[in-house]
Amino acid sequence: MTALPATETAPRRSADAPEPNTPEPDAAQPESPEPDSPKSASSEPASSVGDAHPAADAHTARLYREHLSAGRAVLGEVLGGMVETRSEGAWVHTSDGRGYLDFGGYGVFILGHRHPAVTAAVHRQIDAHPLATRVFLEPVAARAAAALAAHTPAGLDRVHFVNSGAEATEAGLKLARAHGRTALVSTVGGYHGKTLGALSATANPTYQDPFRPLLPDSAAVPYGDPEALAEVLAQVGERACVIVEPVQGEGGVRIPPPGYLADVGRLCRTHGAFLIVDEIQTGLGRLGSWWGLDTEHVRPDVLLVGKGLSGGVVPVAAMVATDDAYAPFSRDPYLHTSTFAASPLACAAALAAVEAMEQEDVPGRARTLGFRLLHGVRTACTPYTGGLVREVRGRGLLIGLEFGAEQAVGEMILELVGRGVLVNHSLNAGRVLRLTPPAVVTDDELRLFLTALAEALHAVAARVG
């Protein structure tokens, strides 16, 4: 078992989770929860958890093939055909009663699954007023905006709620165009979503080519290279809208050189370019600070927020802007709208999530836990470095393991699933296995993961080399 630096054990957010890949015992009937408290993790109907339902699982797979995605159905079968039915804390449970430690979740579950404060707030909002008429003013959205703005960099005070990270990107690009910034500059390997506008900034031919032509006047420069950005900005000047991530998550946890974001900010000011910093995956504590740009004291025109803003319960994202940048949308509230954006239900989740992050010091916990996790992962990978494993890199609770071959990533995912652990691949970096665990992981859960990782590495090395 890999040794860990000492630290305090993070408090659990929910009921004790079972060992991975072992059937759960029958749950005892829980006491009735207090008013406004989240539903107990063990109060699911007996028919939905704890017993294997092969016929029902096969039916789910058939429905996927017929009505959702045939490819997704095949992928599910490759991973064992499991059907997830409930979750709590760092755990996801399948219909056959097995538990899986979730070190994936694509960056959404920084607070874990079904954080009590978030689920309680959502329950209250459902009982009171889940969707608004959009005729009158609505207090939950106002409070959520104020809570988020209290933690954004100084001057970023205007919050525009949307339903997803891609929608946040679209809102930012449209706001830039409202200021006449029609030349889009992104980075190679960057990921900003797959709707048509966002896809224009997601510089990966695999996703772009089937949908061309995309937005005109778009260019991608090498990530971490301010000189390359300077050359492009010298040509397009004030027409430029630059979009960049503090760390490229889907790009394979690519960490730029120190000072890179500061250089990007300086170049945008020099050339009059509009700057969007995409913190959809990196923000809200994921990197061990509230925002990835905190360490470089950059104030963009727009900050994109998502994933963790949901509290892991209700989808919600946001575009946060300065007063000057937001002026076109502020003057005309109907210039860019969405039926379900800023719904009371979503904003109740966002408000509770931000408050929980502040009260529990999630950024600090992510920083401490991330240090220990990175140390443990590097220790486990040391025997395979230079062969199976090319590099381990990370910041906070965003960690990437780069392998020498793409095949190894798929093999590692299968081996870890077989040991009761869920992880992610990276959409823009096929050789990188990505870890995005919640900040509520305990010492025991961390040790369990590192043991599973060491075993998976040993097994894959024997096959792939």
BAGU-63727 format. One record per residue (C-alpha): residue number from 1; x, y, z. Coordinates in nm, 2 decimals. Each point is the difference from the previous one (the first is absolute). Layout:
<sites>
+-----+--------+--------+--------+
:  nr :     px :     py :     pz :
+-----+--------+--------+--------+
: NUM :      X :      Y :      Z :
...
+-----+--------+--------+--------+
</sites>
This chain:
<sites>
+-----+--------+--------+--------+
:  nr :     px :     py :     pz :
+-----+--------+--------+--------+
:   1 :   0.00 :   0.00 :   0.00 :
:   2 :   0.13 :   0.34 :  -0.09 :
:   3 :   0.11 :   0.23 :   0.29 :
:   4 :  -0.17 :   0.33 :   0.04 :
:   5 :   0.10 :   0.33 :   0.16 :
:   6 :  -0.19 :   0.05 :   0.32 :
:   7 :  -0.31 :   0.23 :   0.01 :
:   8 :  -0.34 :   0.02 :   0.17 :
:   9 :  -0.26 :  -0.23 :  -0.13 :
:  10 :  -0.27 :   0.19 :  -0.20 :
:  11 :  -0.34 :  -0.04 :   0.16 :
:  12 :  -0.24 :  -0.22 :  -0.19 :
:  13 :  -0.30 :   0.16 :  -0.17 :
:  14 :  -0.23 :  -0.29 :   0.03 :
:  15 :  -0.05 :  -0.36 :   0.13 :
:  16 :   0.30 :  -0.23 :   0.00 :
:  17 :   0.06 :  -0.15 :  -0.34 :
:  18 :   0.04 :  -0.37 :  -0.05 :
:  19 :   0.31 :  -0.17 :  -0.13 :
:  20 :   0.02 :   0.02 :  -0.38 :
:  21 :  -0.15 :  -0.28 :  -0.20 :
:  22 :  -0.16 :  -0.17 :   0.29 :
:  23 :  -0.38 :  -0.03 :   0.05 :
:  24 :  -0.14 :   0.24 :   0.25 :
:  25 :  -0.18 :  -0.14 :   0.30 :
:  26 :  -0.37 :   0.06 :   0.03 :
:  27 :  -0.05 :   0.35 :   0.12 :
:  28 :  -0.18 :   0.04 :   0.33 :
:  29 :  -0.31 :   0.22 :  -0.01 :
:  30 :   0.13 :   0.35 :   0.07 :
:  31 :  -0.16 :   0.25 :   0.24 :
:  32 :  -0.21 :   0.27 :  -0.17 :
:  33 :   0.23 :   0.29 :  -0.09 :
:  34 :  -0.04 :   0.33 :   0.16 :
:  35 :  -0.19 :   0.26 :  -0.20 :
:  36 :   0.20 :   0.16 :  -0.28 :
:  37 :   0.28 :  -0.26 :   0.05 :
:  38 :   0.13 :  -0.21 :  -0.29 :
:  39 :  -0.14 :  -0.34 :  -0.05 :
:  40 :   0.21 :  -0.27 :   0.16 :
:  41 :   0.22 :  -0.19 :  -0.23 :
:  42 :  -0.14 :  -0.33 :   0.13 :
:  43 :  -0.37 :   0.10 :  -0.05 :
:  44 :  -0.02 :  -0.11 :  -0.36 :
:  45 :  -0.28 :  -0.25 :  -0.08 :
:  46 :   0.12 :  -0.35 :   0.04 :
:  47 :  -0.09 :  -0.07 :  -0.36 :
:  48 :   0.25 :   0.25 :  -0.13 :
:  49 :   0.32 :  -0.10 :   0.19 :
:  50 :   0.17 :  -0.29 :   0.15 :
:  51 :  -0.13 :  -0.27 :  -0.23 :
:  52 :   0.13 :  -0.10 :  -0.35 :
:  53 :  -0.26 :   0.06 :  -0.28 :
:  54 :   0.16 :  -0.15 :  -0.31 :
:  55 :  -0.32 :   0.02 :  -0.20 :
:  56 :  -0.05 :   0.37 :   0.09 :
:  57 :   0.36 :   0.07 :  -0.08 :
:  58 :  -0.03 :  -0.17 :  -0.34 :
:  59 :  -0.32 :   0.21 :  -0.06 :
:  60 :   0.19 :   0.32 :   0.08 :
:  61 :   0.28 :  -0.10 :  -0.25 :
:  62 :  -0.27 :  -0.07 :  -0.27 :
:  63 :  -0.16 :   0.34 :   0.06 :
:  64 :   0.34 :   0.16 :  -0.05 :
:  65 :   0.05 :  -0.19 :  -0.32 :
:  66 :  -0.34 :   0.09 :  -0.13 :
:  67 :  -0.06 :   0.35 :   0.13 :
:  68 :   0.32 :   0.16 :   0.12 :
:  69 :   0.34 :  -0.11 :  -0.14 :
:  70 :   0.09 :  -0.34 :  -0.14 :
:  71 :   0.37 :   0.10 :   0.05 :
:  72 :  -0.07 :   0.09 :   0.36 :
:  73 :  -0.17 :  -0.34 :   0.05 :
:  74 :   0.30 :  -0.18 :  -0.13 :
:  75 :   0.23 :   0.20 :   0.23 :
:  76 :  -0.22 :  -0.09 :   0.30 :
:  77 :   0.02 :  -0.37 :  -0.09 :
:  78 :   0.39 :   0.02 :  -0.03 :
:  79 :   0.01 :   0.14 :   0.35 :
:  80 :  -0.21 :  -0.29 :   0.13 :
:  81 :  -0.36 :   0.10 :  -0.07 :
:  82 :  -0.04 :   0.17 :   0.35 :
:  83 :  -0.29 :   0.23 :   0.05 :
:  84 :   0.05 :   0.28 :   0.26 :
:  85 :  -0.30 :   0.06 :   0.22 :
:  86 :   0.11 :   0.22 :   0.30 :
:  87 :   0.29 :   0.18 :   0.15 :
:  88 :   0.13 :   0.17 :   0.31 :
:  89 :   0.33 :   0.17 :   0.10 :
:  90 :   0.28 :  -0.15 :  -0.21 :
:  91 :  -0.20 :  -0.31 :  -0.10 :
:  92 :  -0.22 :  -0.11 :  -0.29 :
:  93 :  -0.21 :  -0.31 :   0.03 :
:  94 :  -0.13 :  -0.23 :  -0.27 :
:  95 :  -0.32 :  -0.20 :  -0.01 :
:  96 :   0.17 :  -0.32 :   0.11 :
:  97 :   0.10 :   0.16 :   0.33 :
:  98 :   0.37 :   0.07 :  -0.07 :
:  99 :   0.17 :   0.32 :   0.09 :
: 100 :   0.25 :   0.19 :  -0.21 :
: 101 :   0.24 :   0.27 :   0.14 :
: 102 :  -0.05 :   0.29 :  -0.23 :
: 103 :   0.33 :   0.17 :  -0.10 :
: 104 :  -0.15 :   0.11 :  -0.33 :
: 105 :  -0.32 :   0.18 :  -0.05 :
: 106 :   0.15 :   0.24 :  -0.25 :
: 107 :   0.07 :   0.27 :   0.27 :
: 108 :  -0.36 :   0.03 :   0.11 :
: 109 :   0.01 :  -0.15 :   0.34 :
: 110 :   0.24 :   0.22 :   0.20 :
: 111 :  -0.25 :  -0.02 :   0.29 :
: 112 :  -0.06 :  -0.37 :  -0.06 :
: 113 :  -0.34 :  -0.15 :  -0.10 :
: 114 :  -0.31 :   0.13 :   0.17 :
: 115 :   0.16 :   0.24 :   0.24 :
: 116 :  -0.25 :   0.04 :   0.29 :
: 117 :  -0.02 :   0.38 :  -0.01 :
: 118 :  -0.05 :   0.01 :  -0.38 :
: 119 :  -0.26 :  -0.28 :  -0.01 :
: 120 :  -0.19 :   0.16 :   0.29 :
: 121 :   0.00 :   0.34 :  -0.18 :
: 122 :  -0.13 :  -0.17 :  -0.32 :
: 123 :  -0.27 :  -0.18 :   0.19 :
: 124 :  -0.12 :   0.32 :   0.16 :
: 125 :   0.00 :   0.18 :  -0.34 :
: 126 :  -0.20 :  -0.28 :  -0.17 :
: 127 :  -0.26 :   0.03 :   0.28 :
: 128 :  -0.02 :   0.37 :  -0.03 :
: 129 :   0.07 :   0.13 :  -0.36 :
: 130 :   0.22 :  -0.21 :  -0.24 :
: 131 :  -0.05 :   0.20 :  -0.32 :
: 132 :  -0.07 :   0.37 :  -0.04 :
: 133 :  -0.23 :   0.19 :  -0.23 :
: 134 :   0.28 :   0.24 :  -0.10 :
: 135 :  -0.25 :   0.28 :   0.03 :
: 136 :   0.08 :   0.11 :   0.35 :
: 137 :   0.33 :   0.02 :   0.18 :
: 138 :   0.11 :  -0.32 :   0.17 :
: 139 :   0.20 :   0.00 :   0.33 :
: 140 :   0.19 :  -0.33 :  -0.02 :
: 141 :   0.18 :   0.10 :  -0.32 :
: 142 :   0.09 :   0.33 :   0.15 :
: 143 :   0.14 :  -0.15 :   0.32 :
: 144 :   0.19 :  -0.27 :  -0.20 :
: 145 :   0.15 :   0.27 :  -0.22 :
: 146 :   0.11 :   0.20 :   0.30 :
: 147 :   0.15 :  -0.31 :   0.17 :
: 148 :   0.20 :  -0.09 :  -0.31 :
: 149 :   0.12 :   0.36 :  -0.07 :
: 150 :   0.13 :   0.01 :   0.36 :
: 151 :   0.26 :  -0.26 :  -0.09 :
: 152 :   0.09 :   0.11 :  -0.35 :
: 153 :   0.31 :   0.22 :  -0.07 :
: 154 :  -0.05 :   0.37 :   0.07 :
: 155 :  -0.21 :   0.17 :  -0.26 :
: 156 :  -0.18 :  -0.31 :  -0.13 :
: 157 :  -0.34 :   0.07 :   0.14 :
: 158 :  -0.25 :  -0.05 :  -0.27 :
: 159 :  -0.14 :  -0.36 :   0.00 :
: 160 :  -0.18 :  -0.15 :  -0.30 :
: 161 :  -0.14 :  -0.34 :   0.09 :
: 162 :  -0.03 :  -0.27 :  -0.26 :
: 163 :  -0.06 :  -0.38 :  -0.01 :
: 164 :   0.33 :  -0.14 :  -0.10 :
: 165 :   0.37 :   0.07 :  -0.06 :
: 166 :  -0.05 :   0.02 :  -0.37 :
: 167 :  -0.28 :   0.25 :   0.04 :
: 168 :   0.24 :   0.21 :   0.22 :
: 169 :   0.25 :   0.00 :  -0.28 :
: 170 :  -0.26 :   0.10 :  -0.25 :
: 171 :  -0.11 :   0.29 :   0.22 :
: 172 :   0.36 :   0.11 :   0.03 :
: 173 :   0.06 :  -0.01 :  -0.37 :
: 174 :  -0.32 :   0.19 :  -0.07 :
: 175 :   0.08 :   0.26 :   0.25 :
: 176 :   0.34 :   0.05 :  -0.16 :
: 177 :  -0.17 :   0.04 :  -0.34 :
: 178 :  -0.23 :   0.26 :   0.15 :
: 179 :   0.33 :   0.20 :   0.05 :
: 180 :   0.11 :  -0.06 :  -0.36 :
: 181 :   0.25 :  -0.28 :   0.09 :
: 182 :  -0.06 :  -0.23 :  -0.29 :
: 183 :   0.35 :  -0.17 :  -0.03 :
: 184 :   0.00 :  -0.30 :   0.22 :
: 185 :   0.34 :  -0.11 :   0.14 :
: 186 :   0.01 :  -0.33 :   0.20 :
: 187 :   0.28 :  -0.25 :   0.09 :
: 188 :   0.09 :  -0.33 :  -0.15 :
: 189 :  -0.14 :  -0.27 :   0.23 :
: 190 :  -0.24 :   0.23 :   0.17 :
: 191 :  -0.35 :  -0.12 :   0.07 :
: 192 :  -0.30 :   0.24 :   0.03 :
: 193 :  -0.30 :  -0.21 :  -0.11 :
: 194 :  -0.15 :  -0.15 :  -0.31 :
: 195 :  -0.29 :   0.24 :  -0.10 :
: 196 :   0.10 :   0.17 :  -0.33 :
: 197 :   0.14 :   0.32 :   0.15 :
: 198 :   0.18 :  -0.18 :   0.29 :
: 199 :   0.12 :  -0.26 :  -0.25 :
: 200 :   0.17 :   0.27 :  -0.20 :
: 201 :   0.22 :   0.05 :   0.31 :
: 202 :   0.05 :  -0.37 :   0.07 :
: 203 :   0.30 :  -0.05 :  -0.23 :
: 204 :  -0.02 :  -0.37 :  -0.07 :
: 205 :  -0.07 :  -0.11 :  -0.36 :
: 206 :  -0.17 :  -0.32 :   0.13 :
: 207 :  -0.29 :   0.21 :   0.13 :
: 208 :   0.02 :   0.29 :  -0.24 :
: 209 :   0.04 :  -0.15 :  -0.35 :
: 210 :  -0.34 :  -0.17 :  -0.02 :
: 211 :  -0.17 :   0.34 :   0.06 :
: 212 :   0.20 :   0.24 :  -0.20 :
: 213 :  -0.03 :   0.28 :  -0.09 :
: 214 :   0.00 :   0.14 :   0.36 :
: 215 :   0.04 :   0.36 :   0.11 :
: 216 :   0.22 :   0.18 :  -0.26 :
: 217 :   0.31 :   0.19 :   0.09 :
: 218 :   0.11 :  -0.25 :   0.27 :
: 219 :   0.36 :  -0.11 :   0.09 :
: 220 :   0.16 :  -0.22 :   0.25 :
: 221 :   0.35 :   0.06 :   0.15 :
: 222 :   0.22 :  -0.24 :   0.20 :
: 223 :  -0.10 :  -0.01 :   0.37 :
: 224 :   0.25 :   0.15 :   0.23 :
: 225 :   0.17 :   0.20 :  -0.27 :
: 226 :  -0.05 :   0.38 :   0.04 :
: 227 :   0.22 :   0.08 :  -0.29 :
: 228 :  -0.23 :  -0.19 :  -0.24 :
: 229 :  -0.30 :   0.19 :   0.15 :
: 230 :   0.19 :   0.33 :  -0.04 :
: 231 :   0.05 :  -0.07 :  -0.37 :
: 232 :  -0.37 :  -0.06 :  -0.06 :
: 233 :  -0.11 :   0.30 :   0.21 :
: 234 :   0.23 :   0.23 :  -0.19 :
: 235 :  -0.19 :  -0.09 :  -0.32 :
: 236 :  -0.36 :   0.01 :   0.13 :
: 237 :   0.03 :   0.26 :   0.29 :
: 238 :  -0.32 :   0.12 :   0.15 :
: 239 :  -0.21 :  -0.24 :  -0.20 :
: 240 :   0.13 :  -0.29 :   0.21 :
: 241 :  -0.18 :  -0.21 :   0.25 :
: 242 :   0.24 :  -0.22 :   0.18 :
: 243 :  -0.12 :  -0.31 :   0.20 :
: 244 :   0.23 :  -0.20 :   0.22 :
: 245 :   0.00 :  -0.25 :   0.29 :
: 246 :   0.23 :   0.04 :   0.30 :
: 247 :   0.07 :  -0.38 :  -0.03 :
: 248 :  -0.12 :  -0.20 :  -0.30 :
: 249 :  -0.22 :  -0.28 :   0.15 :
: 250 :  -0.13 :  -0.18 :  -0.30 :
: 251 :   0.33 :   0.09 :  -0.17 :
: 252 :   0.17 :  -0.25 :   0.24 :
: 253 :   0.06 :   0.21 :   0.31 :
: 254 :   0.25 :   0.22 :  -0.18 :
: 255 :   0.14 :   0.26 :   0.25 :
: 256 :   0.15 :   0.31 :  -0.16 :
: 257 :   0.33 :   0.16 :   0.11 :
: 258 :  -0.02 :   0.23 :   0.30 :
: 259 :  -0.11 :   0.35 :  -0.12 :
: 260 :  -0.17 :  -0.12 :  -0.31 :
: 261 :  -0.35 :   0.14 :   0.10 :
: 262 :   0.16 :   0.32 :   0.11 :
: 263 :   0.16 :   0.03 :  -0.35 :
: 264 :  -0.33 :  -0.07 :  -0.17 :
: 265 :  -0.17 :   0.27 :   0.20 :
: 266 :   0.28 :   0.25 :  -0.07 :
: 267 :  -0.01 :  -0.08 :  -0.38 :
: 268 :  -0.38 :   0.04 :   0.00 :
: 269 :   0.03 :   0.34 :   0.17 :
: 270 :   0.27 :   0.11 :  -0.24 :
: 271 :  -0.19 :  -0.09 :  -0.31 :
: 272 :  -0.35 :   0.08 :   0.13 :
: 273 :  -0.12 :  -0.36 :  -0.03 :
: 274 :  -0.29 :  -0.14 :   0.19 :
: 275 :   0.11 :  -0.27 :   0.25 :
: 276 :  -0.21 :  -0.30 :   0.11 :
: 277 :   0.14 :  -0.23 :   0.26 :
: 278 :  -0.17 :  -0.34 :   0.00 :
: 279 :  -0.02 :  -0.13 :   0.35 :
: 280 :  -0.29 :  -0.24 :  -0.06 :
: 281 :   0.22 :  -0.30 :   0.11 :
: 282 :   0.27 :   0.17 :   0.20 :
: 283 :  -0.20 :   0.25 :   0.21 :
: 284 :  -0.17 :  -0.02 :   0.33 :
: 285 :   0.28 :  -0.17 :   0.19 :
: 286 :   0.10 :  -0.27 :  -0.25 :
: 287 :   0.36 :   0.12 :  -0.02 :
: 288 :   0.04 :   0.07 :   0.37 :
: 289 :  -0.11 :   0.36 :  -0.03 :
: 290 :  -0.33 :   0.16 :  -0.08 :
: 291 :   0.12 :   0.07 :  -0.36 :
: 292 :   0.29 :  -0.11 :  -0.20 :
: 293 :   0.08 :   0.35 :  -0.09 :
: 294 :   0.03 :   0.11 :   0.37 :
: 295 :   0.38 :  -0.06 :   0.01 :
: 296 :   0.07 :   0.23 :  -0.29 :
: 297 :  -0.23 :   0.29 :   0.09 :
: 298 :  -0.17 :   0.01 :  -0.34 :
: 299 :  -0.34 :   0.18 :  -0.05 :
: 300 :  -0.16 :  -0.12 :  -0.32 :
: 301 :  -0.30 :   0.17 :  -0.16 :
: 302 :  -0.19 :  -0.33 :   0.05 :
: 303 :   0.03 :  -0.30 :   0.23 :
: 304 :  -0.17 :  -0.32 :  -0.09 :
: 305 :  -0.13 :  -0.21 :   0.29 :
: 306 :  -0.17 :  -0.34 :   0.00 :
: 307 :   0.02 :  -0.37 :   0.11 :
: 308 :   0.06 :   0.05 :   0.38 :
: 309 :  -0.25 :   0.28 :   0.00 :
: 310 :  -0.27 :  -0.26 :  -0.02 :
: 311 :   0.09 :  -0.14 :   0.34 :
: 312 :  -0.02 :  -0.34 :  -0.18 :
: 313 :  -0.38 :   0.02 :   0.00 :
: 314 :  -0.15 :   0.24 :  -0.26 :
: 315 :   0.17 :   0.11 :  -0.32 :
: 316 :   0.09 :   0.37 :   0.01 :
: 317 :   0.28 :   0.21 :  -0.14 :
: 318 :   0.07 :   0.37 :  -0.03 :
: 319 :   0.18 :   0.27 :  -0.19 :
: 320 :   0.14 :   0.27 :   0.24 :
: 321 :   0.11 :   0.33 :  -0.15 :
: 322 :   0.13 :   0.34 :   0.09 :
: 323 :  -0.24 :   0.30 :  -0.01 :
: 324 :   0.14 :   0.13 :  -0.32 :
: 325 :   0.01 :  -0.34 :  -0.17 :
: 326 :  -0.36 :  -0.08 :   0.10 :
: 327 :  -0.14 :   0.33 :  -0.10 :
: 328 :  -0.18 :  -0.12 :  -0.32 :
: 329 :  -0.18 :  -0.28 :   0.18 :
: 330 :  -0.07 :   0.23 :   0.30 :
: 331 :  -0.17 :   0.27 :  -0.22 :
: 332 :  -0.21 :  -0.25 :  -0.18 :
: 333 :  -0.10 :  -0.31 :   0.21 :
: 334 :  -0.16 :  -0.17 :  -0.31 :
: 335 :   0.32 :   0.02 :  -0.21 :
: 336 :   0.11 :  -0.35 :   0.11 :
: 337 :  -0.25 :  -0.22 :   0.19 :
: 338 :  -0.09 :  -0.36 :   0.07 :
: 339 :  -0.33 :  -0.13 :   0.13 :
: 340 :   0.14 :  -0.21 :   0.28 :
: 341 :   0.31 :   0.21 :   0.09 :
: 342 :   0.01 :   0.14 :   0.35 :
: 343 :  -0.29 :  -0.22 :   0.11 :
: 344 :  -0.07 :   0.01 :   0.38 :
: 345 :   0.08 :  -0.37 :   0.02 :
: 346 :   0.34 :   0.02 :  -0.17 :
: 347 :   0.09 :   0.32 :   0.19 :
: 348 :  -0.10 :  -0.16 :   0.33 :
: 349 :   0.26 :  -0.27 :  -0.07 :
: 350 :   0.26 :   0.26 :  -0.10 :
: 351 :  -0.06 :   0.21 :   0.31 :
: 352 :   0.03 :  -0.30 :   0.23 :
: 353 :   0.31 :  -0.13 :  -0.18 :
: 354 :   0.18 :   0.33 :   0.03 :
: 355 :  -0.09 :   0.04 :   0.36 :
: 356 :   0.11 :  -0.36 :   0.07 :
: 357 :   0.34 :   0.06 :  -0.17 :
: 358 :   0.06 :   0.30 :   0.21 :
: 359 :  -0.11 :  -0.15 :   0.33 :
: 360 :   0.20 :  -0.32 :  -0.05 :
: 361 :   0.30 :   0.17 :  -0.16 :
: 362 :  -0.02 :  -0.23 :  -0.31 :
: 363 :   0.29 :   0.18 :  -0.17 :
: 364 :   0.22 :  -0.06 :   0.30 :
: 365 :  -0.11 :  -0.36 :   0.03 :
: 366 :   0.06 :  -0.06 :  -0.38 :
: 367 :   0.35 :   0.15 :   0.04 :
: 368 :   0.09 :  -0.23 :   0.29 :
: 369 :  -0.16 :  -0.31 :  -0.14 :
: 370 :   0.14 :   0.07 :  -0.35 :
: 371 :   0.35 :   0.02 :   0.13 :
: 372 :  -0.04 :  -0.34 :   0.17 :
: 373 :  -0.17 :  -0.16 :  -0.30 :
: 374 :   0.27 :   0.13 :  -0.24 :
: 375 :   0.27 :  -0.13 :   0.22 :
: 376 :  -0.17 :  -0.34 :   0.03 :
: 377 :  -0.07 :  -0.03 :  -0.37 :
: 378 :   0.36 :   0.09 :  -0.09 :
: 379 :   0.13 :  -0.26 :   0.25 :
: 380 :  -0.23 :  -0.27 :  -0.15 :
: 381 :   0.12 :   0.09 :  -0.35 :
: 382 :   0.37 :   0.02 :   0.07 :
: 383 :   0.07 :  -0.36 :  -0.09 :
: 384 :  -0.15 :   0.05 :  -0.34 :
: 385 :   0.13 :   0.35 :  -0.08 :
: 386 :   0.18 :   0.02 :  -0.34 :
: 387 :  -0.19 :  -0.31 :  -0.12 :
: 388 :  -0.37 :  -0.04 :   0.06 :
: 389 :  -0.03 :   0.34 :   0.16 :
: 390 :   0.14 :   0.31 :  -0.17 :
: 391 :  -0.09 :   0.27 :   0.26 :
: 392 :  -0.22 :   0.08 :   0.30 :
: 393 :  -0.10 :   0.36 :   0.05 :
: 394 :  -0.27 :   0.18 :   0.19 :
: 395 :  -0.12 :   0.30 :   0.20 :
: 396 :  -0.24 :  -0.04 :   0.29 :
: 397 :  -0.26 :  -0.26 :  -0.08 :
: 398 :   0.07 :   0.00 :  -0.38 :
: 399 :   0.26 :  -0.27 :  -0.07 :
: 400 :   0.11 :  -0.16 :  -0.33 :
: 401 :   0.19 :  -0.32 :  -0.07 :
: 402 :   0.15 :   0.00 :  -0.34 :
: 403 :   0.07 :  -0.34 :  -0.15 :
: 404 :   0.22 :  -0.10 :  -0.29 :
: 405 :  -0.29 :  -0.14 :  -0.19 :
: 406 :  -0.38 :   0.07 :  -0.03 :
: 407 :  -0.06 :  -0.37 :   0.05 :
: 408 :   0.13 :   0.02 :   0.35 :
: 409 :  -0.26 :   0.26 :   0.10 :
: 410 :  -0.29 :  -0.23 :  -0.10 :
: 411 :   0.16 :  -0.29 :   0.17 :
: 412 :   0.05 :   0.21 :   0.32 :
: 413 :  -0.36 :   0.11 :   0.00 :
: 414 :  -0.12 :  -0.36 :  -0.03 :
: 415 :   0.24 :  -0.12 :   0.27 :
: 416 :  -0.11 :   0.27 :   0.24 :
: 417 :  -0.37 :  -0.05 :  -0.06 :
: 418 :   0.07 :  -0.37 :   0.08 :
: 419 :   0.14 :   0.12 :   0.33 :
: 420 :  -0.29 :   0.23 :   0.08 :
: 421 :   0.15 :   0.33 :  -0.11 :
: 422 :  -0.13 :   0.24 :  -0.26 :
: 423 :   0.24 :   0.24 :  -0.19 :
: 424 :  -0.02 :   0.21 :  -0.32 :
: 425 :   0.18 :   0.00 :  -0.33 :
: 426 :   0.09 :   0.34 :  -0.16 :
: 427 :  -0.20 :   0.09 :  -0.31 :
: 428 :   0.28 :   0.21 :  -0.15 :
: 429 :   0.29 :  -0.23 :   0.11 :
: 430 :  -0.05 :  -0.36 :  -0.06 :
: 431 :   0.31 :  -0.12 :   0.20 :
: 432 :  -0.10 :   0.18 :   0.32 :
: 433 :  -0.20 :  -0.16 :   0.28 :
: 434 :  -0.16 :   0.28 :   0.21 :
: 435 :  -0.09 :   0.01 :   0.37 :
: 436 :  -0.26 :   0.25 :   0.13 :
: 437 :  -0.09 :  -0.13 :   0.34 :
: 438 :  -0.23 :   0.18 :   0.25 :
: 439 :   0.15 :   0.21 :   0.28 :
: 440 :  -0.19 :  -0.22 :   0.25 :
: 441 :   0.22 :  -0.31 :  -0.05 :
: 442 :   0.11 :  -0.16 :   0.32 :
: 443 :   0.34 :  -0.15 :   0.09 :
: 444 :  -0.14 :  -0.35 :  -0.03 :
: 445 :  -0.15 :   0.08 :  -0.34 :
: 446 :   0.33 :   0.15 :  -0.12 :
: 447 :   0.19 :  -0.31 :   0.11 :
: 448 :  -0.26 :  -0.22 :  -0.18 :
: 449 :   0.05 :   0.20 :  -0.32 :
: 450 :   0.38 :  -0.02 :   0.02 :
: 451 :  -0.01 :  -0.37 :   0.06 :
: 452 :  -0.23 :  -0.05 :  -0.30 :
: 453 :   0.23 :   0.22 :  -0.21 :
: 454 :   0.31 :  -0.20 :   0.09 :
: 455 :  -0.17 :  -0.32 :  -0.08 :
: 456 :  -0.14 :   0.13 :  -0.33 :
: 457 :   0.34 :   0.13 :  -0.11 :
: 458 :   0.16 :  -0.34 :   0.08 :
: 459 :  -0.27 :  -0.18 :  -0.20 :
: 460 :   0.02 :   0.24 :  -0.30 :
: 461 :   0.38 :   0.00 :  -0.01 :
: 462 :   0.00 :  -0.38 :  -0.03 :
: 463 :  -0.22 :   0.03 :  -0.32 :
: 464 :   0.10 :   0.33 :  -0.16 :
: 465 :   0.35 :   0.04 :   0.13 :
+-----+--------+--------+--------+
</sites>
